[in-house]
Amino acid sequence: MICKEVNYKLAIDEWSALIDGGTLSSEKTKTAKMHLAGLKAEKNMAYYLKARFAGTPELLVFNNLKFEHLDRTAQIDHLVLSRWSAYFIETKSVSAKININANLQWSRTYRKGKYDNFESPLEQSRRHEPCLFDLLESRLPDFMGKIVGMQKTFCNTIDVQHLIAVSVGATIQGKGQKDVSDHLRPLDQIPQLIADNHQAVRSSLLGSAIAEMRDAKTRKHDPAFSKKELDACRRLLLDVDISQSPLEFVHEFIESLPERPADKSSQSQIPNTKSQIGDPKSVAPRCPKCDSEMVLRTAKRGDRKGKQFYGCSRYPKCREMINVD
């Protein structure tokens, strides 16, 4: 059951247009490409989860979930929650190599001889676990009610899996690989792993190791939530969610970009209306909206793919365009 869907496509289109515009510095371009790749990975993971669990009411899927509790903040790429188990999923978009050294430090190779260190997504995911369960335990009356003998903690009552979803085709290497191999999976394999694990926890003797026993003869165990409680938990998590949409994030990035001053020194020598444009190779016009210089570009997507247009040099601050027919 998909509890929270996210529109990734609009933000992906915005990041792509921003990068194609050619107005960013090399450092900002690198940052934008990193965000774009990460968003594509999250979109793919959300697609695979929806394809597998959209019709499964006992497994709740939350995408892009963020909440605060006391002085802590948890931002979870994807969370799958059931009455018996919780699956925290962090996505990493790496099309080449991930290296995990003996000290479990992570890095990615993006060019020959070049690499970037980044925070361990496994440790990042593990920090989300106590934040989530502490939040739920602090709000027990909100969704479980005052039940005599009610379980007061989720510790040892719910099976937890931390999964790192990497791009299909990514290569994992390094001395620390074996220590994290149980958590690493290609994006497309994550749903089946969750389905198999959920079934094992729900129906096999594995459950006896993670939950209190009610009936020693049948070896069945109590789930962490009843069906009613799980639904109340769903409502609570949606209520406390404070995440930005991916589109809001890219707009925030755009707003943080420095202004580019308009060059008005040659305004009198350059046409500024569409009717004055003839040969695409002629002098570029001024932007009709902000009077900045315009740049001749070629559309890379959409109905006008392959056709030329003038775009404002202040893009993305100014998105004025003039088609060249």
N, C-alpha and C positions, 0 to 999 in steps of 0.2 A: 504494500500500500504506500503510495507516494504522498507523504504528508506536506512536503514543501518542495515545490518545483521552482526552478530558477531559469530566467531567460538569458542564456549565455550568448546567443547569436548576436543580439544587438551590440553588446560590448565587444565581441570579437570583431565585428564589422568596423566599430569605431577605432579599435587598436590598429587594425589593418590599414584603414584610411590614414590614420595618424602617421604610421611608419612609411606608407607609400608617398605621403606628401613631401617628404624630403626636407622638412624644415627643422627637424630636431637635431640637436648636437649629437655627437657620436655616443656620449655617455647616456643621454636621454633615449636615444634609439635603442641602445643595448637594454636599458630598463624596460622600455615599451615591449621589445621583443620577448623578454623574459616573462612579463605579465601576460602577453598574448599566448605564449606557449603553455603557461600554467593554466590559463582559462580554457584552452582547447582540451587539455587533459581532463579538467574537471567536467567539461561538457560531455566528453566521451564516457567518463565514469558514470555520470548521471544517466546517460542513455542506456548503458549496460544494466544498471540497477533497475531502471524503469522497465526495460524489456523483460527482466527476470522476475521482478517482485510487484509490478503494478497490480496484479490480481491476487496478491497474497496478503490478506488482511492481518495475519498474525506477525508479519514483519513490517515494521514502520521505517520508512526511508526519509531522512531529512538531508537536504543539500544546503551547503553554505549556512551553517548554523553558528551563531555567535551569541554568547550571553556572558553576564558578569555575576560574580558571587563574592561578596566581601571585597577583598582587594585583588581578586584574580579575574582574568578574562580568558575564556576558551573560544577559539575560532576553529570549528571542525569542518573540514571539506565535505565529508559525508558521514552520517551516522545511521546505522541500521539497528533498530531496537526491537526485541521481542520480549515475551514474558519470562524467558529463560536466559537470554543472552544480549550482549551489546557488542557491536562491531564499529570500531573507530577507523575511518579510512582517510589517509593522507595521500594526495596525488602528487607525483613528481614527473614533470615532462622532461625526459632526457632521451634524445634519439641516438646518442652515441654511447658514452661509457660513464658509469658511476663507479667510483673507487671508494672502498671502505677499508681504512687501514687497521692495524692491529689495535689501535686505541679507539676504534669505532668512530673515527672522524670521517665525515663524508665530503666528497668533492666530485665535480662533474668535469669531463673533458669536452670542450666545445670547439677546439681547434688544435691542430698538431702542436704539442708542446705547451698548450695553454689550458689552464683549469681554474675553476672557481670552487672555493670551499663554501659549504653551506651547512646550516644547522641540521642535526640529525632529525629527520622526520619521525623516526620511531620515538625518540625522547620527547619530541614535541607532542606526539599523540598521547604518550603516557601521562603527560601533565594534564591533558584534558580529562582523564578518567576521574581523579579525585574531585576536580572542580564540578563535573556533572553530578556525581553521586552525592557530594556534600550539598549541592543545590537541592537535589531531590529530597534528601533527608531533612533539610531545613524547612521544606514545604510539604512534608508528609500529610498533615491534616488537610491540605488543599486538594489532594487527589486520592488519598487513601482513607480519609476519615478516621475517626477514633474507634479503632477495632481492638478489642481485648486480645492480648497476646500477639499483636501485630509485630512483624519483624521491624526492628528499629534501625537496622543498617543493611546496606547492600553488600557489604564485605562478606565474601564466602557464600553469597546467595545467588549471584548472577555470574555467568561465564563471560569473560571479557576477552576480546581479540583485538589486537592492534595490527592493522594491515597497511602496508605501503604499496600503493598502486603505481607502477612505473609504465612508461610508454612501451607498447608492443615493439619488440626488436631491440630494446635497450640492453646493453651488456653490463653485468654486475661483476666487479672484480675486486681484488684486494684481500689481505689477510683476515680482515674482519667479516668477510662475506658469510662464512659459515655461522657466525654468531647471530646473524639477523635473517638468515635464509628462510626461516619459518614464517616471517612476516612479509617478505617481498613476493609480489606476484605481478604479472602483466595485468593491465586494466581489464582485459576481457575475461580473465580467469577468476576475478574476485567474486562475482555473483555465485558461481557454482561452489566455490570454497565456502561461502557463507551458508548456502543452502545445505551442503553436506554437514557442516559443523552444527548448524541449528538442529538438524534431524538427529544427530548423534547425541547432543546435549539433551534433547527433548525426550528421547526414547531409550537410551542405553544406560548402562551402568556408569558411564561417565558422569551422569547427573548426580550420583551419590557422593562424588568427591567435591561438588561445588554447591550443594544445597542441603538443608536439613532434611532428615528422613522423617516421614510421617508414618509410613507403613513398612516396617522392616521385612515383612513377608513378601510383599509384592515388589519391594525395592523401588517404589515410585517416590519422587520428591516433590516438594512444593515449589512452584515457580515463584519468582520474585514479585510478579504482578498477577492479579486476576485479570480477566478480560476487561472488566470495567475500569480497573485501576490503570491498565495500560492505555486505555483511551483517554483517561483523565491526565495521564502523564503526557500524552501527545498534545493535548490542549495547553498544558502548562509550558511545555517547551516552545510552542509557537507563540505563546503569550510573552515569554521572556526574551525572545529572539530580537537582537538589536543589529543584525548584520546589514551592511550596505548591499545594494544590488550591484552586480558587476558593472552595470552601466553608470551608476552613481560614482563608482570608484574611478573609472576612466575619465569621467567629467571632472572629478576632483584633481586628477593628474593634469588635465589640460589647464585647469584654472591656476595650477601652481607654476606653469611655465612662464618664463620672463617675457615681457612685452618686447616686440621688435619695433623699433622706431621707424616711422614711415619716411621714406626718402622723397622729399618734394623738390629737390634741386632742378629736376628736368621735367617738371610737370607740363610746362608750356609746349614742350617738344613732342609729347606723347599723347596719342588719342585716348579718350576715356569713355567712349561709348561703343556698344556693340556694332553700330552702323559704321564706325570708323575702322573696323578691323577688316583687312583684306587678306593678303597673303599671310599664312600662319608664321612665316619666317620674318615678317616685318617687326617693327619695334613693338614691344609689349604694351598693352594699355594700362591705365591706372585703374585701381579697384573702384568701381562705382559707389561702394559702401563706405570704405575708410580711406580711399585715396592713396593706398600703398601700391608699390609696384606689383604687377601680376607676373606669374611664371607660366610658360607654356609647358603643359604636361599631357600625358597620354593615359586615358582611362584603362585600368587593368581589370575591371569587372563591371557587371551590370549591362544594361541595354546598349550603352555606348562604348563597350569594350573595344579598344584599339583606336578609338577616335580621339582627336586632340581637343584640349580645352585650356583656357586660361584660369589658373587658380590663384587666389590672393597669396602673396608671400608671407602674410601673417597667419596663415593656417597653422593651428586650428582655432586661434583666437577669432579669425574672420574666415568664414566659409564661402564667401562670394565666389561664383564661377561664371565664366562666359564661354559658351560653346563655340568652337570653330567649325563651321559647316563647309 
